[in-house]
Amino acid sequence: MRNILAIMKKQWKDTLKNKPVLIQFIIFPIMSVIMANFVAIPDLSPTYFIKMFAGMFVGMSPLVATSSILSEEKDQGTLRVLFMSNVKSGEYLFAIGSYVFLLSMAGAGMMCLAGGYTGFDALKFLIILALGILTSILIGAAIGAFSKNQMVATSIMTPLMMVFAFIPMIGGFNKQVQKVSKVLYSGQIDYLIGNIEGNESMISSLLIILINAIIALVLFALAYRNLRKV
């Protein structure tokens, strides 16, 4: 636990220095607040922009942040120093994952407040986003651990985050793209957020998210072996 807390403390300090990582956590919440409060379109739901940016936030920010942190520290040799200092791979990954999750949930909380969600709807909103954030963290960790350096991680991460973040949004306007979106965890997150006020069954959506999370966990487990070779 001391190792985990020490790594998290280090990462908090590094956040202010690492602007590209920091901006991942604030850009979508800020954009959603601005659009929700200053853009009024007739017949458009007041929470339209909150829901749209929440789905994009889940599919992009945690994934980018996690893969960037791991690949950068591998590139700089920081991971080797940590592991030589008796820090286990699992401890490091848990600390980084917790750090990304907490910052991501802070952004989710900002969106929840901006959307005016209260009570059970607010709880549903945060739980839905938390499921997506955890899945994105696992995918990001797998990318960062598999990649030899930051450049390789970026080349893998960029197309994936575009798929996870934008395919669900495009699927709302194109039925063919929507078929692809339905099998993605980010697509189901987007669907659940869009119907958060309704009483539709969430079982099938949660099942698809779970399958995506299991696939991400398997990739993460394979990447974990690669990480131990650092």
N, C-alpha and C positions, 0 to 999 in steps of 0.2 A: 504493500500500500504506500510506503514511503517513496518508493521508486516512481509509482504512478503519479502521486501528487507532485513530486519534484519535476517530472516531465511536463505535466499540465501547467505548472507554474512557469516553467521555461517557455512553453508555447504561448502562454498569455503575454509574456514580455515580448516575444518575437512577433506577435500579431501587429503591434503598432509599427514595427519596422518593415513588415512584409505587406506592403499596400495591396499587391495583386490578390493575396489571400483574404485580406480584410474586406476588400470591396465585394467579394463574393457573397458575404453575409448581409450586406446592407443595401446593395443596389436594388434588388427586387422588392424588399419591404418598402424602401423609400419611394420607388416608382409606383407601387400599388397605392400608397397613401396619397401621393400627389394626384394620380389619375382619379382615384375615388372621390377626392375632395374638390378638385378643380375642373374636372371634365364632366359635364352633364349632357347626356344624349337622350332625347325623348324616347320613351318605351324601352329603355335599357335599364336592367336591374342595377340598383345602387351598388351591389356587391360584384358586378360583372368583372371589373378590373382586379378586384381582390382575388377572385377565384381563378382568373386567367394567370396572374403573376404567381399565385401560390403553387400552381402546378408546375410552372417553369422553374420556380425556386427549388422545389424538391428534386427535379430532374437534373439540375445543373450545379447549384452551389455546393452541397455536401460532397458530391462526386469530385468536382474540380479541386476543392480545398484539400480533401484527404489525399488524392493522388499527387497534388502539387507538394504537399508537406513531405510525404514519404520519399518521392523521387528527388526532391531537392536535398534532403538530408542524406540520402544515399550518395548523391552526386558530390556533396561536400565532405563526405567521410564522417559525418556526425554520428550516423548509426553504428559504424564500426567502433567508435570511441565509447558510445553508450553500452554496447554489448560487451566490450572489454572491461567496462566498469561494473560488471555483474548485473546489468539490466537485461532481463529476459525479453525475447521477442514479443511474447504475449502481453507482457506488462506495457511495453512501448505502444503496441497497437491498441490496447485497451485505453491507454491514456490519450492517444491522439484521437481515437474514435469518440471518447467521452467529450473531449474538447470541442470537436466539430459538431457533435450532437447538441451540446449546450448552446453554442453560438447560433446554430441553425434554429433551435427551438425559440431562442430570443427573437429571431426574425419572424418565426411563425406566430409568436405571441403578438408582435407588432401588427401583423396582418389581421389577426383575430380581432384586435381592438379596433383597427381601422374599418373592418367589415361590420362592426356593431354586433358581433355574435355574443350571446349571453347564455348562461345556464347550460343545458344539455347540448345545444348546438355548438357552443364554444368548446365544450369537452370533445365532441365528435370531431370538430375541425382540427384541434390540436393532436388528437390520437391518429387521425388519418394522415396528417403531415408527418407525425413521428414515425409511422410505419414506412413511409416513403423515404424519409431522411435516413433511417437505419439501413435500408436496402441500398441507397446511393452511397453510403459510407463504406459498405462492404465492397461494392463495385470499385469505388475509388481506391480503397486499400489494395485490392487485387491488382489494379493497374499500376499503382505506385511500386508495389513489391515486385511485380514481374519485370518492370522496365529497368534497363541498365542505367539510364540517366534521365534527367528532366526532359531532354529533347524528345526521347522516345516516348515518355509518358504523355507529353503534350500531343504528339502525333496520334496516339491511341485515344486519348481522352477527348480531344476536340470533336471528332465525328460522333462518338458515343453520346456526349452531352447534348449535341445538336439533335440527335434522334430522340433521346429521353425528354428533352425540354420542349421541342417544337412539334414533334409528330402528333402529340395529343391535341395541341392547339389547331394544327392544320386539319386534323381529323374531324373537327367540329364543322368544317366547311366542305369536306370531301369524303364521300362514303367509302371509296377504295382505301384511302389512307386510314380511315377509321377502323377498318378491319385489322390493320397492322397495329394501330394504337391499342386495341382491345387486349392484345396479348402482352403488352408492356405494363410494368408496375406503375409507371408514371401516367399511362393512359387511364388506368383504373383509379389512381389517385385523383386525376383530373375529373373523372366521372363522379366519384364520390363527393368531391367538393362541390361540383356543380349541382348535385341533388341533395345537399346537406339538410335542407329544410323539409324534404319529403320523407316518406315512410317506406320507401322501396327497400327490398331485401338487399343486404350488403354481403351475403354469403358468397356468391359467385365472384364478386370483386375481391373480397378478402382472400379467397382461394387462389386467384391468379396472382395477387401480390405475394402470397406465401410461396407459391411455386417460383416466382422471380427471386424471392429472398433466399430460397434454398439453393437455386442455381448460383446466386452471388456468393453464398456461403461456401459452396464447393470450390468455386474459383478462388475465393479467399484462402481456403485451406491449402490449395495447390500453391498459391502465391506465398503462403506462410513458409513453406519449405524453401522457396527461393530467397525469402527474406533472411532466413537463418544462415544463408551462405554469404551474407554481406561481409 
